[in-house]
Amino acid sequence: MKLLVFGASGLTGREIVNQALAQNHVVKAFVRSPEKFNIKHDNLKIAAGDLTDYEKIEGAVEGQDAVLVALGSSNPLARNPSLTQGTRNIVGAMEKTNVRRLVYESALGAGESIVDAGLIARYFFIPVVLRNPFADHNEDEQTIKESNLDWVIVRPTRLTNQPRTGKYKTGVHLADSFPVGKIGRADVADFMLKQTTDTRFLHLTPNILY
């Protein structure tokens, strides 16, 4: 498949790129600073651009089989309008170029999955400490749900950097572990790549955790 990855320079995005290349996909990584992106492979193409530049995004999207989005803010203390604008641009470009499959990395606790989070996360971390990134995810999720795309919104719990295990739990309204669970970014990438062809969670919002 031809896969386009937004957020390719981030921790989850790099896992997606490396695993996709290992599976012999042709990968296009959309990055703002190509000189800082050090993954090299014959099947890897680089698309340089900013998330607010619709024309760049449309050019990157055209001709792809699926798009994976693993964007994240470097500052959890503030909203990041470029991320939400970027998601709107990605969705608009996919609709215009008829690229159907979108897999988006959100977070457990976004949207209606707030009821699946542990009590400490539900009443303190999400509404107080992490309210800005969760507000961005909520806006992005709404943008995606209102589209005509074939989307899957993946909601991981607390992210770690442990190696891929291939053994994790997924499900809509799967309750998080107490007091807060964990999931490796490598396993999130594994699951997201599977969603580019799997239809089990099409138009759904599965949580993922160990």
C-alpha positions as CSV (number, residue, x, y, z in Angstrom):
1,M,0.0,0.0,0.0
2,K,0.9,3.6,-0.4
3,L,0.7,5.2,3.1
4,L,1.0,8.8,4.1
5,V,2.0,9.6,7.7
6,F,1.4,12.9,9.4
7,G,3.4,13.4,12.6
8,A,6.0,11.1,11.2
9,S,8.8,12.8,13.2
10,G,7.0,12.2,16.5
11,L,7.5,9.1,18.7
12,T,4.4,7.2,17.5
13,G,4.9,8.5,13.9
14,R,8.4,7.1,13.7
15,E,7.1,3.7,14.9
16,I,4.4,3.8,12.2
17,V,7.0,4.7,9.5
18,N,9.5,2.0,10.5
19,Q,6.9,-0.7,10.9
20,A,5.2,0.2,7.6
21,L,8.5,0.1,5.8
22,A,9.3,-3.3,7.4
23,Q,6.0,-4.5,6.0
24,N,7.0,-3.4,2.5
25,H,4.6,-0.5,2.2
26,V,5.5,2.6,0.2
27,V,5.6,5.3,2.8
28,K,5.4,9.1,2.5
29,A,6.3,11.1,5.6
30,F,4.9,14.6,5.9
31,V,7.3,16.6,8.0
32,R,8.0,20.3,8.6
33,S,11.8,19.9,8.9
34,P,13.1,17.2,6.5
35,E,16.7,17.8,7.6
36,K,15.8,16.6,11.1
37,F,14.1,13.4,9.8
38,N,16.8,10.7,9.7
39,I,14.9,7.6,8.6
40,K,16.3,6.4,5.3
41,H,14.7,3.7,3.0
42,D,14.2,3.1,-0.7
43,N,10.4,2.9,-0.1
44,L,10.3,6.2,1.9
45,K,9.4,9.5,0.4
46,I,9.5,12.8,2.2
47,A,6.8,15.5,1.8
48,A,7.9,18.8,3.4
49,G,5.3,21.3,4.5
50,D,3.4,22.9,7.3
51,L,0.0,21.6,8.5
52,T,-1.6,25.0,7.8
53,D,-0.6,24.8,4.1
54,Y,-3.6,23.2,2.4
55,E,-1.9,23.0,-1.0
56,K,1.1,21.1,0.4
57,I,-1.2,18.7,2.2
58,E,-3.4,18.1,-0.8
59,G,-0.3,17.4,-3.0
60,A,0.9,14.9,-0.4
61,V,-2.5,13.1,0.0
62,E,-3.2,12.7,-3.7
63,G,-2.6,9.1,-4.9
64,Q,-2.3,7.5,-1.4
65,D,-4.2,4.4,-0.3
66,A,-4.5,5.5,3.3
67,V,-3.5,8.3,5.7
68,L,-2.3,7.9,9.3
69,V,-2.3,10.8,11.6
70,A,-0.1,10.8,14.8
71,L,0.1,14.5,15.6
72,G,0.8,15.8,19.1
73,S,1.5,19.2,20.7
74,S,4.8,19.9,22.3
75,N,3.2,22.2,24.8
76,P,0.3,20.7,26.8
77,L,-0.3,24.0,28.6
78,A,-1.9,25.7,25.5
79,R,-4.2,24.9,22.6
80,N,-2.5,24.3,19.3
81,P,-4.6,25.8,16.5
82,S,-2.2,24.5,13.8
83,L,-3.0,20.9,14.8
84,T,-6.7,21.4,14.5
85,Q,-6.4,23.4,11.3
86,G,-4.1,20.6,10.0
87,T,-6.7,18.0,10.7
88,R,-9.3,20.0,8.8
89,N,-6.8,20.4,5.9
90,I,-6.1,16.6,5.9
91,V,-9.8,15.7,5.9
92,G,-10.6,18.3,3.2
93,A,-7.7,17.1,1.0
94,M,-8.7,13.5,1.4
95,E,-12.3,14.2,0.5
96,K,-11.2,16.2,-2.6
97,T,-8.8,13.6,-3.9
98,N,-11.0,10.6,-2.9
99,V,-8.6,9.0,-0.6
100,R,-10.9,7.2,1.8
101,R,-9.1,5.5,4.7
102,L,-8.0,7.7,7.6
103,V,-6.6,6.4,10.9
104,Y,-6.2,9.0,13.6
105,E,-4.4,8.7,16.9
106,S,-6.4,10.4,19.7
107,A,-6.4,9.6,23.4
108,L,-8.4,7.5,25.8
109,G,-10.6,10.1,27.6
110,A,-11.4,12.1,24.5
111,G,-15.0,12.5,23.5
112,E,-17.4,9.9,25.0
113,S,-14.4,7.8,26.2
114,I,-14.1,10.0,29.2
115,V,-16.3,7.5,31.0
116,D,-13.7,4.8,30.3
117,A,-10.9,6.7,32.0
118,G,-9.9,6.0,35.6
119,L,-11.3,8.3,38.3
120,I,-8.0,10.3,38.7
121,A,-7.7,10.8,35.0
122,R,-11.4,11.6,34.5
123,Y,-11.6,14.2,37.3
124,F,-8.1,15.7,37.4
125,F,-5.6,14.9,34.7
126,I,-7.9,15.2,31.7
127,P,-10.0,18.3,32.8
128,V,-7.2,20.1,34.5
129,V,-3.6,19.1,33.6
130,L,-4.2,18.0,30.0
131,R,-7.3,20.0,29.2
132,N,-5.7,21.7,26.2
133,P,-4.4,18.7,24.2
134,F,-7.7,16.9,25.0
135,A,-9.6,19.9,23.7
136,D,-7.6,19.7,20.4
137,H,-8.4,15.9,20.1
138,N,-12.1,16.6,20.8
139,E,-12.2,19.2,18.0
140,D,-10.2,16.9,15.6
141,E,-12.5,13.9,16.3
142,Q,-15.5,16.0,15.5
143,T,-14.0,17.1,12.3
144,I,-13.3,13.5,11.3
145,K,-16.7,12.2,12.4
146,E,-18.5,14.8,10.3
147,S,-16.5,13.8,7.2
148,N,-17.5,11.2,4.5
149,L,-14.2,9.3,5.0
150,D,-13.7,5.7,6.1
151,W,-12.1,6.6,9.4
152,V,-10.9,4.9,12.6
153,I,-10.1,7.0,15.6
154,V,-7.6,5.1,17.9
155,R,-7.6,6.1,21.6
156,P,-4.5,4.9,23.4
157,T,-4.1,5.2,27.2
158,R,-0.8,6.5,28.7
159,L,1.9,6.1,26.1
160,T,5.3,4.4,26.8
161,N,8.3,3.7,24.7
162,Q,8.5,-0.1,25.3
163,P,9.1,-2.5,22.4
164,R,6.3,-3.8,20.3
165,T,4.6,-6.9,21.9
166,G,1.7,-7.4,19.6
167,K,-0.3,-8.3,22.7
168,Y,-2.8,-5.6,23.7
169,K,-6.5,-5.0,24.4
170,T,-8.7,-3.0,22.1
171,G,-12.4,-2.2,22.1
172,V,-15.0,0.6,22.1
173,H,-15.6,1.7,25.7
174,L,-12.8,-0.6,27.0
175,A,-12.2,0.6,30.5
176,D,-8.7,1.8,31.4
177,S,-6.7,0.1,34.1
178,F,-6.6,1.5,37.6
179,P,-5.3,4.1,38.4
180,V,-4.1,4.6,34.8
181,G,-3.1,2.0,32.2
182,K,-0.3,2.1,29.7
183,I,0.4,1.1,26.1
184,G,3.6,1.2,24.1
185,R,3.8,3.5,21.1
186,A,5.1,0.6,19.1
187,D,1.9,-1.4,19.8
188,V,-0.2,1.7,19.0
189,A,1.6,1.9,15.6
190,D,1.0,-1.9,15.1
191,F,-2.7,-1.4,15.7
192,M,-3.0,1.7,13.6
193,L,-1.4,0.0,10.6
194,K,-3.8,-2.8,10.8
195,Q,-6.7,-0.3,10.6
196,T,-5.6,0.7,7.1
197,T,-7.3,-2.5,5.8
198,D,-9.3,-4.0,8.7
199,T,-13.0,-3.0,8.8
200,R,-13.8,-4.2,12.4
201,F,-13.5,-0.7,13.8
202,L,-14.6,1.3,10.7
203,H,-16.3,4.5,11.9
204,L,-15.6,3.6,15.5
205,T,-13.3,4.8,18.3
206,P,-11.5,1.9,19.9
207,N,-9.5,2.3,23.1
208,I,-6.1,0.5,23.3
209,L,-4.2,-0.6,26.4
210,Y,-2.4,-3.6,27.9
